[in-house]
Amino acid sequence: QVQLVESGGGLVQAGGSLRLSCAASGISFSDLALGWYRQAPGKQREWVASITSIGSTNYLSSVKGRFTISRDNAKNTVYLQMNSLKPEDTAVYYCNAVLRGVWSYWGKGTLITISS
């Protein structure tokens, strides 16, 4: 059974930093393309960042330069380092894993609240 478990959410002041983690189990982690998405209140879920199985990264333009996605295949974990946080970054953040471009898995999400 595939499981993705996010952690690291919380409340932080604008300008602060947080690091999210997503631990995967039940799947061959090194073969996964991994991503972070977020859903703000009243809005649709949006893609934030992704990292391929070989480590290539891409970012939503509004987070580029502030967020960094990384992976540790030895720990079956993907991270999202978030710096210079803004109130508009407030959302539930979800981890996503895609295997061979076909099977997609989601975590349950972790809430990030940025106070101004």
C-alpha positions in Angstrom: 0.0 0.0 0.0 1.4 3.3 -1.1 1.5 6.1 1.6 2.7 9.6 1.4 2.8 11.5 4.7 3.5 15.2 4.9 4.9 17.0 7.9 6.3 20.3 8.8 3.3 22.6 8.4 2.4 25.3 10.9 2.0 28.9 11.5 4.8 31.3 10.7 5.1 35.1 10.3 5.6 36.6 6.9 9.2 36.6 5.9 9.8 33.4 7.8 10.8 29.9 6.6 9.4 26.4 6.9 10.5 23.0 5.5 8.0 20.5 4.5 8.8 16.8 4.3 6.9 14.0 2.6 7.8 10.5 3.4 6.8 7.7 1.0 6.4 4.1 1.7 5.2 1.1 -0.3 6.7 2.2 -3.5 10.0 2.3 -5.4 10.9 5.9 -4.4 13.8 6.4 -6.8 11.5 5.8 -9.8 9.1 8.5 -8.7 8.5 12.0 -10.1 7.6 14.1 -7.1 5.8 17.3 -6.6 4.2 19.7 -4.2 0.8 21.3 -4.7 -1.2 23.7 -2.7 -4.8 24.7 -2.2 -5.7 28.0 -0.7 -9.1 28.6 0.9 -11.7 29.0 -1.9 -9.2 28.2 -4.6 -8.3 25.3 -6.8 -5.3 23.2 -6.1 -2.2 24.4 -7.9 1.1 22.9 -8.7 4.0 24.5 -6.8 7.2 22.6 -7.6 8.3 19.3 -9.0 11.4 17.1 -9.1 12.1 14.3 -11.5 13.6 10.9 -10.8 16.9 12.3 -12.0 16.7 15.5 -10.0 15.5 18.1 -12.5 13.3 20.7 -10.8 10.7 23.2 -11.9 8.8 25.8 -9.9 5.7 27.9 -10.1 6.8 31.4 -11.1 5.5 33.0 -7.9 7.7 30.8 -5.7 10.8 30.6 -7.8 13.8 31.8 -5.8 12.0 31.4 -2.6 11.1 27.6 -2.5 13.4 24.7 -3.1 12.3 21.2 -3.8 14.8 18.3 -3.1 14.7 14.6 -2.6 16.6 12.1 -0.5 16.2 8.7 -2.1 17.9 7.0 0.8 15.3 8.3 3.2 12.3 8.0 0.7 11.6 11.6 1.4 10.9 14.8 -0.6 11.3 18.2 0.9 10.1 21.7 0.2 12.2 24.4 1.7 10.1 27.6 1.8 11.8 30.9 2.5 10.6 34.5 2.5 7.1 33.3 3.1 4.2 35.6 2.2 0.5 35.6 3.4 -0.5 34.4 -0.1 1.5 31.2 0.5 -1.1 30.2 3.0 -2.6 26.9 1.9 -2.8 23.2 2.5 0.3 21.7 0.8 0.1 18.3 -0.7 2.7 15.9 -1.8 2.3 14.1 -5.1 4.1 11.1 -6.5 3.9 9.8 -10.0 5.2 6.5 -11.1 6.1 6.0 -14.7 3.8 8.8 -15.7 0.8 6.7 -15.0 0.1 6.1 -11.4 -0.4 9.2 -9.2 -0.5 9.2 -5.4 -1.4 12.0 -3.0 -0.7 12.7 0.6 -3.4 14.1 2.9 -1.8 17.5 3.1 -0.3 19.8 5.7 -1.6 23.3 6.5 0.7 26.3 6.2 -0.6 29.6 7.6 1.4 32.8 7.1 0.5 35.7 9.3 1.2 39.2 8.1 
